[in-house]
Structures are given as structure tokens and as C-alpha cells.
Amino acid sequence: MDHIVVRPAQPGDGGDLARGYLQSCRYYAQLDPEAFQVPSTVGLTEWIEASLQRPRSQDNLWLVAELDGRVVGNVEARLERPVDDAARQMLRELGQVRVWVNLLDVDESYRRRGVATRLIQEVEQWGRANGATLVALDTYIGSPLSVPFYEKRMGYRRQAVIFRKALR
């Protein structure tokens, strides 16, 4: 396997991140064009670069994976702290520090080479180091890539189902 370098996202990564983001958008838009779209490319790199320039709190993590000298994947996650009224909540996890994964994408030509695995492992390690007891995320149930990745490769389990109905 190639040597994957995982590091914090930084200014200058915007072009590679935009390319990967658009690939992910195209993938999901092909699976379900009613739910997903491919965003405008006009100013996309600049929009991402502006986000890279903003300071992040210690509760936010944005990592990239480099292979062959280029950014080929990224993950964004955040710590969620216990809620003040956790003792009154039904969900036990609301009284714990948790990690929520906002985004994970990998350049399509680098998939199945361990990039996503490394990125998620880094998120899990970061979560443990910050007192988190679990990692949660959502993904599109109809994805033949992401659902098996999380369930079979990474050991995540389904906990909830989101229902939607268009009101047209």
C-alpha cells in the first residue's frame, strides 16, 4: 500500500479539495438526483480556500490525506459536548463527549487504497484523546460504497433511519 500522509487541512489545499468534493457530489447526484446536486464550480476553490483561512476551535478537526504528493481525501469532524440537561434526555449519549463526522470524501482514483480508513482512524484517535466515547455520522443509505465501508470495514452500526417526504 502507498504511504498515506494525514495532516491538518491548510490554505493551498482548496483546488484538490474542490476537485474531490465535486467528484463526491457527482457520485451522489447519480445515485439520487432528487436529493443531491452538483454545485456550481464558479468560485468553489475560493470558497473552500476562504474556509481554510478561518481559525478553528479545538473542537473542530479538518484533516487531509496526501498520496503521491497531492491531497486525495479529507474528513471534517467536531466534538459535541454533553448537554446540560442530559439526565432528562432519552439518549444516553447526550451526557457524553461525542464526535460527529461532517464529511468524508476520497478522490475516486484513490478509493479502496486505505485513504478513508486512515482518515476515519485519525478521527477516532482524536476523539479518544479528547474524551469522546463514540463517533457518529450519517451517509446515504443507497450508497454501495459508503454503507459497506462504515459497516464492514470500520465496524459502525446503523442506529437510526431518517424519513423524508417531498411536499409538492
VMD Tcl script that draws the C-alpha trace (Angstrom):
set ca {
  {0.00 0.00 0.00}
  {1.11 3.53 -0.72}
  {2.31 5.76 2.10}
  {-0.64 7.94 3.13}
  {0.25 11.20 4.87}
  {-2.53 12.61 7.05}
  {-2.20 16.23 8.14}
  {-4.39 19.23 9.01}
  {-6.05 20.93 6.04}
  {-4.31 24.19 5.20}
  {-4.50 27.13 2.80}
  {-3.44 25.97 -0.65}
  {-5.42 22.71 -0.43}
  {-8.54 24.30 -1.93}
  {-8.06 23.15 -5.52}
  {-7.63 19.49 -4.60}
  {-10.45 19.68 -2.06}
  {-12.78 21.26 -4.64}
  {-11.97 18.51 -7.14}
  {-12.69 15.77 -4.59}
  {-15.86 17.47 -3.39}
  {-17.21 17.71 -6.94}
  {-16.46 14.02 -7.53}
  {-18.44 13.14 -4.40}
  {-21.29 15.40 -5.46}
  {-21.42 13.75 -8.91}
  {-21.38 10.30 -7.32}
  {-24.34 11.05 -5.04}
  {-26.24 13.02 -7.71}
  {-26.06 9.95 -9.97}
  {-27.41 7.75 -7.16}
  {-30.31 10.08 -6.31}
  {-30.72 13.24 -8.40}
  {-33.82 14.25 -6.43}
  {-31.80 14.53 -3.21}
  {-28.35 15.57 -4.45}
  {-26.94 18.06 -6.91}
  {-23.60 19.04 -8.34}
  {-22.96 22.60 -7.12}
  {-21.70 25.43 -9.26}
  {-17.97 25.30 -9.83}
  {-17.74 29.09 -10.12}
  {-15.72 30.29 -7.14}
  {-15.74 26.86 -5.46}
  {-11.99 26.70 -4.89}
  {-12.00 30.25 -3.49}
  {-14.93 29.38 -1.21}
  {-13.01 26.41 0.18}
  {-9.82 28.47 0.49}
  {-11.74 31.08 2.50}
  {-12.89 28.32 4.83}
  {-9.31 27.08 5.18}
  {-8.24 30.61 6.23}
  {-10.74 30.80 9.10}
  {-9.49 29.85 12.56}
  {-10.91 26.62 14.02}
  {-11.75 25.83 17.58}
  {-10.09 22.87 19.25}
  {-13.44 21.08 18.97}
  {-13.20 21.03 15.16}
  {-10.97 18.83 13.06}
  {-10.26 19.05 9.34}
  {-7.71 16.60 8.00}
  {-6.48 15.80 4.52}
  {-4.79 12.70 3.18}
  {-1.91 13.04 0.74}
  {-0.80 10.34 -1.64}
  {1.66 10.73 -4.47}
  {2.21 14.35 -3.40}
  {-1.41 15.51 -3.73}
  {-4.45 15.82 -1.50}
  {-6.70 12.85 -2.30}
  {-9.14 12.86 0.60}
  {-10.42 14.80 3.56}
  {-12.51 14.47 6.67}
  {-14.20 17.07 8.84}
  {-15.37 16.29 12.36}
  {-16.38 18.08 15.53}
  {-16.62 17.29 19.21}
  {-20.07 17.53 20.74}
  {-20.06 18.18 24.46}
  {-22.59 16.76 26.95}
  {-25.82 18.73 27.08}
  {-26.71 20.46 30.34}
  {-29.94 18.53 30.79}
  {-28.52 15.11 29.86}
  {-30.13 13.47 32.92}
  {-33.54 14.33 31.44}
  {-32.79 13.11 27.92}
  {-33.73 9.73 26.47}
  {-30.46 9.30 24.58}
  {-27.69 8.24 26.94}
  {-25.03 9.61 24.59}
  {-26.18 13.20 25.17}
  {-24.40 13.03 28.52}
  {-21.12 12.07 26.88}
  {-18.48 13.71 24.70}
  {-19.12 12.57 21.14}
  {-17.55 13.04 17.73}
  {-19.72 13.90 14.75}
  {-18.21 13.34 11.30}
  {-19.50 16.05 8.97}
  {-17.78 14.94 5.77}
  {-15.53 12.26 4.37}
  {-14.52 12.11 0.75}
  {-11.80 10.46 -1.28}
  {-10.73 11.17 -4.85}
  {-12.31 8.43 -6.98}
  {-8.97 7.30 -8.42}
  {-7.65 6.71 -4.87}
  {-10.60 4.81 -3.43}
  {-10.03 1.37 -1.93}
  {-6.40 2.20 -1.19}
  {-6.84 2.81 2.55}
  {-7.32 6.58 2.41}
  {-10.80 6.69 4.01}
  {-9.75 4.08 6.56}
  {-6.76 6.18 7.65}
  {-8.84 9.35 7.84}
  {-11.54 7.74 9.99}
  {-8.91 6.10 12.20}
  {-7.36 9.54 12.78}
  {-10.78 10.96 13.70}
  {-11.36 8.10 16.14}
  {-7.93 8.61 17.71}
  {-8.56 12.36 18.02}
  {-11.92 11.64 19.62}
  {-10.40 9.27 22.18}
  {-7.68 11.81 23.01}
  {-10.41 14.38 23.66}
  {-12.53 12.17 25.90}
  {-15.11 11.10 23.31}
  {-16.94 7.85 23.91}
  {-18.40 7.40 20.42}
  {-18.31 8.59 16.83}
  {-21.50 9.23 14.88}
  {-22.16 10.20 11.27}
  {-24.70 9.84 8.57}
  {-24.42 8.67 4.99}
  {-26.75 8.00 2.11}
  {-28.37 4.60 2.61}
  {-28.32 3.89 -1.13}
  {-24.55 4.21 -1.48}
  {-22.85 0.97 -2.48}
  {-19.52 2.49 -1.38}
  {-20.10 4.23 1.91}
  {-22.56 1.89 3.64}
  {-20.34 -1.22 3.34}
  {-17.28 0.87 4.21}
  {-18.71 2.02 7.52}
  {-20.41 -1.26 8.44}
  {-17.98 -3.90 7.22}
  {-14.65 -2.13 7.08}
  {-14.89 0.24 10.05}
  {-17.31 -1.62 12.36}
  {-20.02 1.05 12.62}
  {-23.63 0.01 13.10}
  {-26.88 1.52 11.96}
  {-28.81 3.19 14.73}
  {-31.46 5.35 13.10}
  {-33.46 5.83 9.92}
  {-34.32 9.26 8.52}
  {-37.62 9.51 6.67}
  {-38.41 12.22 4.13}
  {-41.41 13.13 2.07}
  {-41.48 15.87 -0.54}
  {-44.40 18.28 -0.12}
  {-45.07 19.29 -3.71}
}
mol new
graphics top color blue
foreach p $ca { graphics top sphere $p radius 0.5 }
foreach p [lrange $ca 0 end-1] q [lrange $ca 1 end] { graphics top cylinder $p $q radius 0.2 }
display resetview
